[in-house]
Amino acid sequence: MCADLSRTQRNLLVCERSSFLDEKNRVSSQVEQLRFNYKVSVLLPECGSAPSHLESILNSFSSFYLIKKLPLYELLDKDFLQSAVYQGSVYGLSFRTRIDEDNCVALMPNGHLVFSLDKDTFETLGLEGRPSRSNRTSSRYEVTVDLRDGSMAPGGRGYLRLLRALTSRLKLQMDFLISHHPGGGASLQPLLSRCDWSERRPDVGRRALSRLVHPSLRSCDPHDLLEWIGAVDASVSRENSSSDFLSTLTCLEPEATVSRAMSVSACGLLLPQDLQHLVEELSRPRQTPGLL
């Protein structure tokens, strides 16, 4: 085995079987931990079109904003801190940056500003950090700053040190996606008013499926079920044979077939609050076909 492959990080898939009707189900707590989300999909068996209430929920998802070439020191503006970081939750993420190669930044809903930096940038900025735990084979460093900490108040010692690093030592700038809950664009105005920005809406898509072969949800292994769901969402054929060269992915047995199905999805910077609302609506009993 290749030495690099032998050091590949382990992964753990935790699956729970429960009901939305169970007051102790942990779906809500799990969704709350999904801070940055790109896509959510709902698979509706025996449906030829999406129910109107589902369309309404997806179309009500929060807007987000793309800021072009954002100088990172702008995130330390005292008016922005007061209106957005200290009030509610900010979700910000550098756009089109590669986490294993480029300098990346995230602004978390708890007020933490997180940097993932290459060695040269880290040393130039002179910030306190540690070697990356997710990429130990390369010289990358992680820096986390709590913007809500007392030392990071405008004029404070930690604040001035970070401001000097981002203005005097290295003026980092990058495209940046950002959203705010519950204030939305109004809470972000102190930042947006000084930047080149555009408002974005999550892209809602629909895809009709015919003769969908699916495994038994009660007896299926969780890893295999996750693989099947991913294959359906990615439009990967599951009607292959074990001798096929390109793909040996087949539907798990025992299997069944539904004559039609509808896949509905939303893509963009999706907030956990919107996903929670979606889950709550889907968990309500309705006189409609089952939802997967």
C-alpha positions as CSV (number, residue, x, y, z in Angstrom):
1,M,0.0,0.0,0.0
2,C,1.2,3.5,-0.8
3,A,2.5,5.3,2.3
4,D,0.3,8.3,1.7
5,L,-2.8,6.2,1.4
6,S,-2.0,4.4,4.6
7,R,-2.2,7.8,6.4
8,T,-5.6,8.7,5.0
9,Q,-7.8,10.1,7.7
10,R,-10.5,7.8,9.0
11,N,-14.1,8.7,8.7
12,L,-17.1,7.9,10.8
13,L,-20.7,7.7,9.6
14,V,-23.2,7.9,12.4
15,C,-26.8,6.9,11.5
16,E,-29.9,7.0,13.7
17,R,-33.2,5.4,13.1
18,S,-36.0,7.4,14.6
19,S,-39.3,9.1,13.9
20,F,-40.2,12.8,13.5
21,L,-43.0,12.1,15.9
22,D,-40.6,11.1,18.7
23,E,-40.0,14.1,20.9
24,K,-36.5,12.9,21.7
25,N,-35.4,12.6,18.1
26,R,-32.1,14.5,17.4
27,V,-32.8,15.7,13.9
28,S,-33.1,19.4,15.0
29,S,-29.8,19.3,17.0
30,Q,-28.0,17.7,14.1
31,V,-29.3,20.3,11.6
32,E,-28.2,23.1,13.8
33,Q,-24.6,21.9,13.6
34,L,-24.7,22.2,9.7
35,R,-23.3,25.7,9.6
36,F,-22.3,25.9,5.9
37,N,-24.5,24.0,3.4
38,Y,-24.4,24.0,-0.4
39,K,-27.2,21.7,-1.3
40,V,-30.3,20.1,0.1
41,S,-32.4,17.6,-1.8
42,V,-35.8,16.0,-1.2
43,L,-36.8,12.8,-3.0
44,L,-40.6,12.3,-3.4
45,P,-41.7,8.8,-4.4
46,E,-44.8,8.4,-6.5
47,C,-45.0,12.1,-7.2
48,G,-45.2,13.7,-10.6
49,S,-44.7,17.2,-9.3
50,A,-43.5,18.9,-6.1
51,P,-46.2,19.8,-3.5
52,S,-46.9,23.5,-3.4
53,H,-45.9,23.8,0.3
54,L,-42.5,22.3,-0.5
55,E,-42.0,24.8,-3.4
56,S,-42.9,27.6,-1.1
57,I,-40.5,26.6,1.6
58,L,-37.5,26.3,-0.8
59,N,-38.4,29.6,-2.4
60,S,-38.4,31.3,1.0
61,F,-34.8,30.3,1.8
62,S,-32.7,33.3,2.8
63,S,-30.8,35.4,0.3
64,F,-27.0,35.5,0.4
65,Y,-24.5,38.0,-0.9
66,L,-21.3,37.6,-3.1
67,I,-18.7,40.3,-2.4
68,K,-16.0,40.7,-5.0
69,K,-12.4,41.1,-3.8
70,L,-13.3,41.7,-0.2
71,P,-10.3,43.2,1.8
72,L,-10.4,41.0,4.9
73,Y,-9.8,44.0,7.2
74,E,-13.3,45.2,6.3
75,L,-14.6,42.4,8.5
76,L,-13.2,44.3,11.5
77,D,-15.1,47.5,10.8
78,K,-16.7,48.5,14.1
79,D,-20.1,49.3,12.5
80,F,-20.2,45.8,10.9
81,L,-19.2,44.2,14.1
82,Q,-22.0,46.0,16.0
83,S,-24.8,45.4,13.5
84,A,-24.0,41.8,12.4
85,V,-21.4,39.9,14.4
86,Y,-22.6,41.0,17.8
87,Q,-26.3,40.8,16.8
88,G,-27.5,37.4,15.5
89,S,-25.4,35.0,13.4
90,V,-23.1,35.7,10.4
91,Y,-22.3,33.0,7.9
92,G,-19.4,34.0,5.7
93,L,-17.1,31.9,3.5
94,S,-14.4,32.6,1.0
95,F,-15.6,31.8,-2.5
96,R,-13.8,29.6,-5.0
97,T,-10.8,29.0,-2.8
98,R,-9.3,25.5,-2.4
99,I,-9.0,24.5,1.2
100,D,-5.9,22.3,0.5
101,E,-4.0,25.0,-1.5
102,D,-5.3,28.5,-1.2
103,N,-5.8,30.9,1.7
104,C,-9.3,30.4,3.0
105,V,-11.4,32.3,5.5
106,A,-14.7,31.6,7.3
107,L,-16.8,33.8,9.6
108,M,-18.8,31.6,11.9
109,P,-22.2,32.3,13.5
110,N,-20.5,32.2,16.9
111,G,-18.3,35.2,16.0
112,H,-15.2,33.2,15.3
113,L,-13.1,34.3,12.3
114,V,-11.2,31.2,11.1
115,F,-8.2,31.3,8.7
116,S,-6.7,28.4,6.8
117,L,-3.3,29.7,5.6
118,D,-0.3,28.5,3.7
119,K,3.0,28.8,5.5
120,D,4.2,32.0,3.8
121,T,1.0,33.9,4.5
122,F,0.9,32.6,8.1
123,E,4.4,33.8,8.8
124,T,3.9,37.1,7.1
125,L,0.8,37.9,9.1
126,G,2.5,36.9,12.4
127,L,-0.7,35.6,14.0
128,E,-1.0,32.9,16.6
129,G,-2.1,29.6,15.2
130,R,-1.4,25.9,14.9
131,P,-0.5,23.4,12.2
132,S,-3.6,22.2,10.3
133,R,-5.1,19.0,11.6
134,S,-6.9,18.2,8.4
135,N,-3.9,18.5,6.1
136,R,-0.8,17.3,8.0
137,T,1.2,16.4,4.8
138,S,1.5,20.1,3.8
139,S,2.6,23.3,5.5
140,R,-0.8,24.8,6.4
141,Y,-1.9,26.6,9.5
142,E,-5.1,27.4,11.2
143,V,-5.8,30.7,13.0
144,T,-9.0,31.2,15.0
145,V,-10.0,34.6,16.4
146,D,-13.1,35.2,18.6
147,L,-14.4,38.6,17.4
148,R,-16.8,38.6,20.4
149,D,-14.0,38.3,22.9
150,G,-13.3,41.3,25.1
151,S,-9.8,41.6,23.7
152,M,-11.1,41.9,20.2
153,A,-13.4,44.9,20.9
154,P,-12.4,47.8,18.6
155,G,-9.4,49.5,20.0
156,G,-8.4,46.5,22.1
157,R,-5.0,44.9,22.0
158,G,-6.0,41.8,20.1
159,Y,-8.1,43.8,17.7
160,L,-5.3,46.2,16.8
161,R,-2.9,43.4,16.3
162,L,-5.2,41.6,13.8
163,L,-6.0,44.9,12.1
164,R,-2.3,45.7,11.6
165,A,-1.7,42.3,10.2
166,L,-4.4,42.6,7.6
167,T,-3.6,46.3,6.7
168,S,0.1,46.7,7.0
169,R,1.7,43.3,6.8
170,L,-0.5,41.6,4.1
171,K,-3.7,43.0,2.6
172,L,-5.5,39.7,2.0
173,Q,-8.5,40.0,-0.2
174,M,-10.8,37.4,-1.8
175,D,-14.3,36.8,-3.1
176,F,-16.6,36.2,-0.1
177,L,-20.1,34.7,0.4
178,I,-22.0,36.1,3.3
179,S,-25.4,35.9,4.9
180,H,-27.0,36.9,8.2
181,H,-29.7,35.5,10.5
182,P,-32.1,37.0,11.3
183,G,-31.3,40.4,9.9
184,G,-30.4,39.5,6.4
185,G,-29.1,42.2,4.1
186,A,-30.1,45.0,6.5
187,S,-27.6,43.8,9.1
188,L,-24.9,43.5,6.5
189,Q,-25.3,47.0,5.1
190,P,-22.3,48.6,6.9
191,L,-20.1,46.1,5.1
192,L,-22.0,45.9,1.7
193,S,-22.1,49.7,1.4
194,R,-18.3,49.8,1.0
195,C,-17.9,46.8,-1.3
196,D,-18.7,45.5,-4.8
197,W,-21.5,43.0,-4.1
198,S,-24.5,41.2,-5.6
199,E,-27.5,39.5,-4.0
200,R,-28.0,35.8,-4.8
201,R,-30.9,33.5,-4.2
202,P,-30.7,29.7,-3.7
203,D,-31.2,27.9,-7.1
204,V,-34.3,25.6,-6.8
205,G,-34.2,22.7,-9.2
206,R,-36.7,19.9,-10.1
207,R,-36.0,16.6,-11.8
208,A,-38.6,13.9,-12.7
209,L,-37.6,10.3,-12.4
210,S,-39.3,7.2,-13.9
211,R,-39.1,3.6,-12.8
212,L,-36.9,4.3,-9.8
213,V,-35.4,1.2,-8.4
214,H,-34.8,1.5,-4.6
215,P,-33.5,-0.7,-1.8
216,S,-35.5,-1.7,1.3
217,L,-35.1,1.1,3.7
218,R,-35.6,-1.2,6.7
219,S,-32.9,-3.7,5.9
220,C,-30.4,-1.6,4.0
221,D,-26.9,-1.0,5.5
222,P,-26.6,2.8,6.3
223,H,-23.4,3.2,4.2
224,D,-25.0,1.5,1.2
225,L,-28.2,3.6,1.6
226,L,-26.1,6.8,1.7
227,E,-24.4,5.7,-1.5
228,W,-27.7,4.9,-3.2
229,I,-29.1,8.4,-2.2
230,G,-26.0,10.0,-3.6
231,A,-26.2,8.1,-6.8
232,V,-29.8,9.2,-7.3
233,D,-29.1,12.8,-6.6
234,A,-26.1,12.8,-8.9
235,S,-28.0,11.0,-11.7
236,V,-25.6,8.0,-11.6
237,S,-27.0,4.9,-13.2
238,R,-27.6,2.0,-10.9
239,E,-28.5,-0.5,-13.6
240,N,-25.0,-1.9,-14.1
241,S,-23.6,-5.4,-14.0
242,S,-20.7,-6.5,-11.9
243,S,-18.6,-6.9,-15.0
244,D,-19.1,-3.3,-16.3
245,F,-15.8,-1.5,-16.7
246,L,-16.9,2.1,-15.9
247,S,-19.3,1.4,-13.0
248,T,-20.2,-1.6,-10.9
249,L,-22.8,0.3,-8.8
250,T,-26.1,-1.6,-8.7
251,C,-29.2,-1.3,-6.6
252,L,-29.1,-3.2,-3.3
253,E,-31.3,-6.2,-2.7
254,P,-34.0,-6.6,-1.8
255,E,-35.3,-4.0,-4.1
256,A,-38.5,-2.5,-5.4
257,T,-39.6,-0.1,-8.1
258,V,-41.7,3.0,-8.0
259,S,-43.2,4.1,-11.3
260,R,-42.3,7.8,-10.9
261,A,-40.6,10.1,-8.4
262,M,-39.6,13.8,-8.1
263,S,-36.3,15.1,-6.9
264,V,-36.4,18.7,-5.6
265,S,-33.3,20.6,-4.5
266,A,-31.9,24.0,-3.5
267,C,-28.3,25.1,-4.0
268,G,-26.4,28.0,-2.6
269,L,-25.3,29.3,0.8
270,L,-28.0,27.6,2.8
271,L,-28.6,28.6,6.4
272,P,-29.3,25.9,9.1
273,Q,-32.4,27.9,10.1
274,D,-33.9,27.4,6.7
275,L,-33.0,23.7,6.7
276,Q,-34.6,23.4,10.1
277,H,-37.8,25.0,8.8
278,L,-37.8,22.5,5.9
279,V,-37.3,19.6,8.2
280,E,-40.2,20.8,10.4
281,E,-42.5,21.1,7.5
282,L,-41.6,17.7,6.1
283,S,-42.2,16.1,9.5
284,R,-45.8,17.3,9.6
285,P,-48.4,14.6,8.7
286,R,-49.9,15.3,5.3
287,Q,-52.1,13.5,2.9
288,T,-49.3,13.2,0.3
289,P,-47.0,10.4,-0.8
290,G,-44.0,9.6,1.5
291,L,-40.9,11.7,1.4
292,L,-37.4,10.3,1.4
